[in-house]
Amino acid sequence: MPLLPVYAHDLGASGFFVGMIFGAFSLSRTFFLPYFGRLSDKKGRKPFIVPGLLAYALISVAFIYSSNVNSLIIIRFFQGIASAMLMPVIQAYIGDITPGGREGFIMGSFNMSMFIGLSLGPLLGGIIKDQFSLQASFICMGVLAMIGFFLSFTLLPPTKSEQVFKTHRLPVPWRKIVFNGQIAGLFVFRFGHIACIGIIWGFVPIYADVRFSLSSSSIGILIMLGVLVSGLIHVPMGLLADRLNRKMMIVFGGVVACYAILSFEWANTFRDMIQAAIIFGLGGGISMPALMAMAVSEGNKSKAMGSVMALMTVAHSTGMLTGALLGGFIMDCFQLRMAFPAGAVLMALSTALFILGTSGSKVVV
């Protein structure tokens, strides 16, 4: 994440094309998420997790041979398809084996591992690039994906032992899921939060590079801090989500995130940007365990865990796409720093719509 925006900018990419590098990933993933998530409710989880990780490893190699912006966009498009085979299915797998009443803790623990990985990735990528080369960073990404592939292939139980495979349930109609008020509210909030992440990941590196002339390692640390802080508090916040009002936790986290992304526009020093990144991480760490706990509960109620998790990941993809394209548009037409107030407005609106959407949870059929 700290490498691609600056790399593309050095190749002469405009804000629109920087946005498209992130948006292509989200676009392809959005189209394929409902298909893979729903199919995993019928075919099982392992048949998608294992080949998805292998595809990720192979695509990592393709980055090494990329030499222009167009090729980066194409590679990211196919990487989005591989991602669609992974995230909703993995989250559904976790949801399948989560005991009732412990959704917050289990999903918080899983998300902690994911966010710590996301925080270490930018840091390691920046250090490897500074010490060796950009291609070395992509090689390391491929090696890590291959490790995940072999671990999943050997350690995950056979598909026939999975819960969804043993029950042989028919897929739940999409309209019963999409028009569920709780799920719709969760979707909107996750969309807004991830759109802000899209702005931060896509354009904070350029902003930091242009205004403060930071190294790739420093930019990696900046991106890492917010994700790391979020990941570290997922478990305690997950425990709280099993005991407190989950909706109130989500709303409070949304307010914190709204203030944080606005703080990037106010930043006058690198220290100010670090502070904004940490506060944004706190907002996500407070809201996301509660949000995913509610999603698991709704997945169990609707007997469509894969489909519900696919929708949550669709919100992730469309949010990332929207944030990336919105930031690129503002960068080209106005000033780059104005992307951050726009993100704050979007976060505030998403939080308000979440409150409205979850005030009534009846299913419209």
C-alpha positions in Angstrom: 0.0 0.0 0.0 2.8 2.6 0.6 4.5 1.5 -2.6 1.9 1.5 -5.4 0.6 5.1 -5.1 4.1 6.6 -5.1 5.3 4.2 -7.8 2.4 5.1 -10.1 2.8 8.8 -9.3 6.5 8.5 -10.3 5.4 6.9 -13.6 3.4 10.0 -14.3 -0.1 8.8 -13.3 -2.7 11.4 -12.6 -4.9 11.2 -9.5 -7.6 9.4 -11.6 -5.2 6.6 -12.5 -3.8 6.3 -9.0 -7.4 5.9 -7.9 -8.0 3.3 -10.7 -5.1 1.2 -9.4 -6.9 0.8 -6.2 -10.3 0.9 -7.8 -9.6 -1.9 -10.3 -9.0 -4.3 -7.4 -12.3 -3.3 -5.7 -14.3 -3.3 -9.0 -13.5 -6.9 -9.9 -13.8 -8.1 -6.3 -17.2 -6.5 -6.0 -18.6 -8.3 -9.1 -17.3 -11.7 -8.0 -17.9 -11.5 -4.2 -21.6 -12.4 -4.3 -20.9 -15.4 -6.6 -18.1 -16.9 -4.5 -19.7 -16.1 -1.2 -23.1 -17.7 -2.2 -21.4 -20.7 -3.8 -19.4 -21.4 -0.7 -22.7 -21.8 1.2 -23.3 -24.7 -1.1 -19.9 -26.2 -2.0 -18.0 -25.5 1.2 -15.2 -23.1 2.2 -11.9 -24.9 1.6 -12.4 -25.3 -2.2 -12.2 -21.5 -2.5 -9.6 -20.6 0.2 -6.9 -22.9 -1.1 -6.9 -21.9 -4.8 -7.5 -18.3 -3.9 -4.2 -18.2 -2.0 -2.4 -19.9 -4.8 -3.8 -17.3 -7.3 -2.6 -14.5 -5.0 0.9 -16.0 -5.0 1.0 -16.2 -8.8 -0.3 -12.7 -9.2 2.4 -11.3 -6.9 4.9 -12.5 -9.4 3.1 -10.5 -12.2 3.8 -7.2 -10.3 7.6 -7.8 -10.9 7.1 -7.5 -14.6 4.8 -4.5 -14.5 6.4 -1.4 -16.1 3.5 1.0 -16.6 0.3 2.2 -15.1 -2.0 0.2 -17.4 -0.4 -3.1 -16.5 -0.7 -2.2 -12.8 -4.4 -1.6 -13.2 -4.8 -5.0 -15.0 -2.9 -6.9 -12.4 -4.9 -5.3 -9.6 -8.1 -6.3 -11.5 -7.1 -10.0 -11.4 -5.9 -9.7 -7.8 -9.4 -8.5 -6.9 -10.9 -11.8 -8.4 -8.5 -13.8 -6.2 -9.4 -11.8 -3.2 -13.1 -12.4 -3.8 -12.4 -16.1 -3.4 -10.8 -15.5 0.0 -12.2 -12.8 2.4 -15.9 -13.5 2.5 -15.3 -17.3 2.5 -12.7 -17.1 5.3 -15.0 -14.9 7.4 -17.9 -17.3 6.7 -15.6 -20.2 7.8 -14.9 -18.3 11.1 -18.6 -17.5 11.5 -19.5 -21.2 11.0 -17.4 -22.3 14.0 -18.2 -19.4 16.3 -20.2 -20.3 19.4 -23.3 -18.3 20.1 -22.7 -15.3 22.4 -19.0 -15.1 21.6 -19.3 -13.5 18.2 -17.5 -10.3 19.3 -14.5 -12.1 20.8 -14.0 -14.6 18.0 -14.4 -12.1 15.2 -12.3 -9.6 17.1 -9.5 -12.2 17.4 -9.7 -13.1 13.7 -9.7 -9.4 12.7 -6.8 -8.7 15.0 -4.7 -11.3 13.1 -5.8 -9.7 9.8 -5.1 -6.1 10.9 -1.7 -6.9 12.4 -0.9 -8.5 9.1 -2.1 -5.4 7.3 -0.1 -3.2 9.5 3.2 -5.2 9.1 2.7 -5.4 5.3 3.2 -1.7 4.6 6.1 -1.5 7.1 7.9 -4.5 5.7 7.2 -3.4 2.1 8.7 0.0 2.6 11.8 -1.3 4.4 12.4 -4.0 1.7 12.0 -1.5 -1.0 14.4 1.0 0.6 17.0 -1.7 1.3 16.7 -3.8 -1.8 14.1 -3.0 -4.5 10.4 -2.7 -5.3 10.6 -6.1 -7.0 11.9 -7.7 -3.8 8.8 -6.5 -2.0 6.6 -8.2 -4.5 8.7 -11.4 -4.2 8.2 -11.4 -0.5 4.4 -10.9 -1.0 4.3 -14.0 -3.2 6.3 -16.1 -0.7 3.9 -15.2 2.1 0.9 -16.1 -0.1 2.5 -19.5 -0.9 3.0 -20.2 2.8 -0.7 -19.5 3.4 -1.6 -21.8 0.5 0.4 -24.7 1.9 -0.9 -24.2 5.5 -4.5 -24.1 4.3 -4.1 -27.1 2.0 -2.6 -29.3 4.7 -4.2 -28.0 8.0 -7.9 -27.2 7.1 -10.2 -30.2 7.6 -11.7 -31.9 4.5 -14.6 -30.1 2.9 -17.0 -32.9 3.8 -16.5 -32.2 7.5 -17.6 -28.5 7.1 -20.9 -27.4 8.6 -22.4 -26.1 5.3 -21.5 -29.3 3.4 -23.2 -31.5 6.0 -26.4 -29.5 6.2 -27.1 -29.4 2.4 -29.2 -26.2 2.7 -30.5 -24.5 -0.3 -29.1 -21.0 -0.8 -31.3 -18.3 0.8 -32.8 -15.9 -1.8 -30.8 -12.6 -2.1 -33.9 -10.4 -1.5 -34.3 -11.8 2.1 -30.7 -10.8 2.8 -30.4 -7.5 0.9 -33.6 -6.0 2.4 -32.8 -7.0 6.0 -32.6 -3.7 7.9 -29.8 -4.8 10.1 -27.6 -6.1 7.3 -28.3 -2.9 5.2 -27.2 -0.7 8.1 -24.1 -2.7 8.6 -23.4 -2.6 4.9 -23.7 1.2 4.7 -21.4 1.8 7.7 -18.7 -0.5 6.5 -18.9 1.1 3.1 -18.3 4.6 4.5 -15.5 3.4 6.8 -13.7 1.6 4.0 -14.1 4.6 1.7 -12.1 6.6 4.2 -9.5 3.9 4.3 -9.4 4.1 0.5 -8.6 7.8 0.7 -6.0 7.3 3.4 -4.2 4.3 1.7 -4.4 5.8 -1.7 -3.5 9.4 -1.1 -1.8 9.9 2.3 1.4 8.3 0.8 1.4 10.9 -2.0 0.4 13.7 0.4 3.3 12.7 2.8 5.7 12.3 -0.1 4.9 15.7 -1.7 4.5 17.8 1.5 7.0 16.2 3.9 9.4 14.3 1.5 9.1 11.1 3.5 10.9 7.9 2.7 9.0 4.7 1.8 9.9 3.4 5.2 8.4 6.4 7.0 5.3 6.3 4.8 5.0 2.6 5.6 5.2 3.4 9.3 2.5 6.0 8.9 0.1 3.6 7.2 1.0 0.8 9.6 0.2 2.7 12.8 -3.5 3.2 12.1 -4.0 -0.4 11.1 -1.8 -1.8 13.9 -3.7 0.2 16.6 -7.0 -1.0 15.2 -5.8 -4.6 15.2 -4.4 -4.5 18.7 -7.7 -3.4 20.3 -9.9 -5.7 18.3 -9.9 -8.5 21.0 -10.7 -6.2 24.0 -13.3 -4.4 21.9 -14.7 -7.8 20.8 -15.1 -8.8 24.4 -16.9 -5.5 25.1 -19.1 -6.1 22.0 -20.3 -9.4 23.7 -21.3 -7.4 26.8 -22.3 -3.9 25.7 -24.6 -2.4 23.1 -23.0 -3.2 19.8 -24.9 -0.4 17.9 -23.6 2.2 20.3 -20.0 1.0 19.9 -20.3 1.2 16.1 -21.7 4.8 16.2 -19.0 5.9 18.7 -16.3 4.4 16.5 -17.8 6.2 13.4 -17.6 9.5 15.2 -14.0 8.9 16.2 -13.1 7.9 12.6 -14.9 11.0 11.2 -12.7 13.3 13.4 -9.6 11.4 12.6 -9.7 11.6 8.8 -10.6 15.3 9.0 -7.4 15.7 11.1 -5.2 14.7 8.1 -6.3 18.0 6.4 -5.2 19.9 9.5 -1.8 18.2 9.7 1.2 20.6 9.6 3.9 18.1 10.6 4.6 14.4 10.2 3.7 14.0 13.9 0.3 15.4 13.3 -0.3 12.8 10.5 0.9 10.0 12.9 -1.6 11.2 15.5 -4.4 11.3 12.9 -3.6 7.8 11.7 -3.6 6.4 15.3 -7.0 8.1 16.1 -8.5 6.6 12.9 -7.2 3.2 13.9 -8.9 3.6 17.3 -12.2 4.4 15.5 -12.0 1.3 13.4 -10.9 -0.9 16.3 -13.9 0.2 18.4 -16.5 -0.2 15.6 -15.4 -3.2 13.5 -15.6 -6.0 16.1 -19.1 -5.0 17.0 -20.1 -4.7 13.4 -18.7 -8.1 12.5 -20.3 -9.7 15.6 -23.7 -8.3 14.4 -23.0 -9.7 10.9 -22.2 -13.2 12.3 -25.5 -13.1 14.3 -27.4 -12.1 11.2 -25.6 -14.8 9.1 -26.7 -17.4 11.7 -30.3 -16.2 11.8 -30.6 -16.1 8.0 -28.7 -19.4 7.5 -26.7 -17.7 4.8 -23.3 -16.9 6.4 -21.4 -16.9 3.2 -23.8 -14.6 1.5 -23.9 -12.2 4.4 -20.1 -12.1 4.6 -20.0 -11.6 0.9 -22.2 -8.5 1.3 -19.9 -7.2 4.0 -16.9 -7.6 1.7 -18.9 -6.0 -1.2 -19.2 -3.0 1.1 -15.5 -3.2 1.6 -14.7 -3.3 -2.1 -17.2 -0.6 -3.2 -16.1 1.6 -0.3 -12.4 1.2 -1.3 -13.3 1.9 -4.9 -15.4 5.0 -4.0 -12.7 6.3 -1.7 -10.0 5.9 -4.3 -11.9 7.5 -7.1 -13.2 10.3 -4.9 -9.7 11.1 -3.7 -8.4 11.0 -7.3 -11.1 13.3 -8.6 -10.5 15.8 -5.8 -6.7 15.6 -6.4 -7.1 16.4 -10.1 -9.8 19.0 -9.8 -9.1 20.7 -6.5 -6.4 20.1 -3.9 -5.3 16.8 -2.6 -5.8 17.8 1.0 -9.5 18.4 0.3 -10.0 14.7 -0.1 -9.9 14.3 3.7 -12.8 16.6 4.6 -14.8 14.8 1.8 -14.0 11.5 3.6 -15.2 13.0 6.9 -18.5 14.0 5.4 -19.0 10.5 3.9 -18.2 8.9 7.2 -20.6 11.1 9.1 -23.4 10.3 6.5 -22.7 6.6 6.7 -23.0 6.6 10.5 -26.3 8.5 10.3 -27.7 6.0 7.8 -26.5 3.1 10.0 -28.5 4.5 12.8 -31.6 4.9 10.6 -31.2 1.5 9.0 -30.8 -0.5 12.2 -33.7 1.2 14.0 -36.0 -1.4 12.4 -34.7 -4.9 11.4 -37.7 -6.5 9.8 -37.1 -8.4 6.6 -38.9 -7.1 3.5 -39.9 -9.9 1.2 
